Amino acid sequence: MTVLPQDYLRTLGSIRDRCKQVYEKSQRGELTCFDVDESAFPAIVDHVAATTTRRYPQLDQIPPHSRLRHFDPAQMQTLKESWDKEEIDPVERTRRLIDLVIVSVLVDAGAGQQWKYKTSEGEFVGRSEGLALASFDMFVAGYFSSSKDLPGRVDAQGLDQVSIQRMTQGFQVTESNPMVGLEGRSNLLKRLAKVLDEQPTYFPSINEESRRPGNLVDFLLESVEHDESHAKTVRIEKLWEAVMSLGEMWPARVKINGIQLGDVWPCAALTDLGNYENLVPFHKLSQWLTYSLIEVIESSLGIVIEGAELMTGLPEYRNGGLLVDYGLLTLKPSVKARGTVEGKELPEFEGSDPAVVEWRALTVIYLDKIKAELEVRLEQKLDLAQILEGGTWMAGREIAAKLRPKDGGPPIVIKSDGTIF
């Protein structure tokens, strides 16, 4: 059966497939924006291995890469204890965690190097961790709920009330504490409200209440199967199907036959033969969300998500920056010159730029290669989510801090609209 391009490009399998095509071009020296030096690869693996074993001496205890890593453990414990007092049943607890995770992931695009969030303890935290802490506090305070009696949840009516003014307040944005992509984040959450109401299959209303992101669990419970050991399982394709049903909330980028593709971009290194063969999908935030949802579902309900190996590493600036900072990937001189603005040291590109698309595609494949080499070196089978959490993301941050101590930012700057990185 022929798969339509708009359907194919929204599958998990298409991500690795198209990124591999870009990688194969790189091996033949046919990229438009990057040169590749494979001799730098062993040093990258060395750093990731050292980082992983330092942070997690017991390799079998590396947690998955998930949004839950970025929340304050004490705050999470307090929240769960409050649910204990309410005698909240496991399914409703899972709904609330999914509410929290979905909103927090959707606001997790790059905020810029200047923005910081001041916690209740007076600590200033930036980047992804700061966004997580801010979104957690906003969730608990009822920013996304339509019910004053039930602030710690998210529903479509509450999301529809989100405004730039409220987001400015919640993220503590001021002239001296600017945030990149604030409007993009606000609009994304408002569009989420609309999509929830348009997707009753994946987000069924309970007791005729306003639809919630957490209603995703009600859809998944209908898809539970039992394996030979009587364990409860759900295929990754079911979870991915539900996550991708949110596609209409993304800004209008590439559409095929009226279908919004989301994080999918034309790649100058690939040739369109008339059926969109030049498009490369990443679905980074959707995969980040899926990794996070897997942990919530498995830990809260004991349901095993099968087939997670179909997911890829996340093509964002920490993982990709690791490859550039070690010299595995180098911008061609003409491309670097094109992206370099007078008065700024680092090249800067839009998310749609061919340089960024190539960079992200190569990142996906090299993360697979790092995983394979690390498993041999450490003599331990690891999930890709553990590779990301144990090593690549932190190694990318460490080398960035060493080379650019002023802000520890990426080696290539991406102009964020608040919905990509």
C-alpha positions, 0 to 999 in steps of 0.5 A: 500500500502506498503511503502518502508523503504527508502521512509518512513524514509524520511517522517515527520511522521517517525521521531516522530514514531521512536523516540517514540520507543526509548522513550518507551525503556527508560521507560522499562530501555532498553536503551544502553547508558542513564538512565532516571530520570523522577523526574527531568522533573518538574524542566525543565518545570519550567525553560522553563515556566519562560524563556518563560514568561520572554522573551514574557509576551504576550504569543500569540506574541511568534514568531516561531523558525526560522532562521529569528530570528538570523539576525540583524533586522536593517540589514534586514530592510535595505535589504528590503528597498533596494528591495523597491527601486528596486520595486521588486515584492512579489514573487521575494522578497520571492525568495531572502529571501528563497535564504538567508534562505536556505544558512544560515541554511545549514551553521548552524551546530556547529562551535565549542566553539572558533569561533566568527564572528566580525560584522561591529560594532566590536561585536564578536558573536559566535555559531548560531547567529554568523553563521547567521550574517556571512552568511547574510553578505556573501549573501549581498556581492554576495558570492553565486551569479553568477551575479555581477549586482545581488549580493544579491541572490543565484544560482547554478552557484554561489554556484559552485564557493564556495571554502574553501578559500572563506568560510575561508574569509567569516567566518573570520577563522584564526588559532586563530579563528578556525571553526569546519566543515569548509570544510563540510560547503563548500562541502555542498554548492557545492553539493547544486548547483548540486542538484538544477540542478538535481531537476527542478521540485522543483526548476524550472528555471525562464527565463532560468536563473541559478536555485536558491534555491528561485525557490522553491516558484515557485513550491509551487505556483503551489500547492496553494489551497483555503480553505472555507474562500478563504485563500491560503494554501499549505500542509506541505507535499508539502513543505517537499517534496521539502526540502527533494529533496535536500537529495543528498547534504548530506554526504554519510551516510546511503543509502537504494537502492541507496537513500541517507537518510541524518540525519538518524542513526542506534540506538543500542536500536532498533532491525533490523528485516530485514526492517531497523527497527533500523534506527531513522530519525531526519532530524534536519537541514531539519526541521530547514530549513522548520520552517524557510521557513514556516515563509518566505512564510506565512509572504511574500505571505500570504500563510498558511502552513497547517499541521505543527504540523507534524513537531517535536522539533529540536534534537540539543545540546541546547534542548538536553543539557537541559535534560542532565543538569537537570539530566533527562538523564544521561549517563551510567557510562561505556558509559561516560567512553568510551567517556571521553578523558584524559585531557578533562572534558566532554564526546565526541562522533561522531554524529553516536555514539549510545549515540548521537542517543539515546540522540537526539531521547529522546530529540524529545519526551521530547520536545513534553512532555514539550509542553503539560505540558507548555500549561496546566501550561500557559493556552495557546495553543502554536505551537511547534515552539513557544515552541522552540523559547520561551523557550527550546532553551534559557533555554538550553543555560542558564543552560549550561552557569550556569554549564559551565561558561567558554564556555557555551557549551553542557554537551556532546560534539558532533564531528561535520562535519559541517552538523549535528548540 
